[in-house]
Amino acid sequence: MESEKLSTRSRYLNLLLLTVAGGAIYPMLYMRQIYQDTMLEAFQLTNGQLGELYSIMGLLFFISYSPSGWLADRIKPMKLITISLLGTGLLGLWYSTLPSYSMLLVIYSGWGVTTGLTFWGAVMKRIKLISFENSTGRFYGIYDGGRGLVESILASIALFLFSIAVGADGTNVVAGLINVIHMYSWICIVLAVLCFIGIFYEKNTGSDNDKEQAKAEPGALVKDLIFILKQPEVWLIAIIISSGYHLFWATYSFSGYLQSGGWGFTAVMAGTITTIKLWLRPVGGVAGGFLGDKFGNVKILNASLILSSLALIALIFTPMMSLPGSVLVGLCIFFILFIGLLTYAIRGLYWAIIENLKIPESKLGLAIGVISVIGYCPDIFIPLINGYIMDYFENGAKGYQVYFGYTAVMSSIGIISCFILSKRAKQRLKV
């Protein structure tokens, strides 16, 4: 295997580069979280057109998961990551010229390819390959937590550049947006160069022992897919990831829940609490990874799912109790931050449990792709379920509570899957 020749220093330098790459490649795609109104003005778009752009990109993500893994089994992951960063950066430079809507469709479709097809499976497989034995949790935890930290730092720098261009009168917002796009684009291009240098260095120092894969034989893909889908662990891991992803989606609704119930939370308070929660991502991701390596990835993941589900149920019922205002506020803040911390630990751990997959390395990328398709399919239906529930219940707080209850039920399915996966792992050790 490739990792056998990598030194400890090389492993962590690889992980650092992958973490920065993961934290830098996606923010430009999701600038609407911070700059939506400015984007509408700069590109002369309607809200409907902006939604169409993201729908197209999301669809490409979904259909790219399995091919992404298959591609990572055929081409060296670092080569794919280099191509992804370079392609994303170049598309970003085109994006900064504020092209027409028809050209934006091309750019967003391109990003669906460069951050989905050529990046996702490659980076997930590369992390598994460079991790030490029994340290998978640590490496995936550092990656996810570190990625969140990189995103937060870059977002802060981008906001600073945006404010400089906008000026004191606050009118030149389009120039500010162009500054932000340029920053993210050039960071991706520089990272692509660093990845290329890394490939060249490993090749010349003999630390790269990863041989190019042979061309696939006719029918090999179908045969490999059948083999992977027959593995119970594949389905169990996918269900666990889906459950964790449900929890992650639920955290998006915390701000609205705090404001809609009339429990004393202003928009500023709710925004401050949810922002603090975001900064817990590196803490939860890294801590979860290290605890997983020490006590078992499945065990810590299961404990996190159980505790976060209980905390979510507590968040549902706490506002219904006749508590003093200060106590109510304090408990709601505690549960939201606690759930946030655990959710980030879950995100850092749920890819680490692929160590339970006993499949050849040549099929690992494809397995990651298949698991991703199943595990991340909530991206398609959770927004629909959330929207239906919120429309059905006139009382906004009641709607959120029903939605959180649905999330807790889905989490319980992940908890059961963790128990089954753990039991199968123990039985395998006895054989």
Protein Blocks (a to p, Z undefined) as FASTA:
>chain_A
ZZlmpcfklmmmmmmmmmmmmmmmmmmmmmmmmmmmmmmmmnopafklmmmmmmmmmmmm
mmmmmmmmmmmmmpcfklmmmmmmmmmmmmmmmmmnopafklmmmmmmmmmmmmmmmmmm
mmmmmmmmmpcehilmmmmmmmmmmmmmmmmmmmmmmmmmmmmmnomnomammlmmmmmm
mmmmmmmmmmmmmmmmmmmmmmmnopaccdcdddddehklmmmmmmmmmpmklmmmmmmm
mmmmmmmmmmmmmmmmmmmnonopafklmmmmmmmmmmmmmmmmmmmmmmmmmnopklmm
mmmmmmmmmmmmmmmmmmmpccdfklmmmmmmmmmmmmmmmmmmmmmmmmmmmmmpccdf
klmmmmmmmmmmmmmmmmmmmmmmmmmmmmmpmblmlmmmmmmmmmmmmmmmmmmmmmmm
mmmmmmmmmZZ
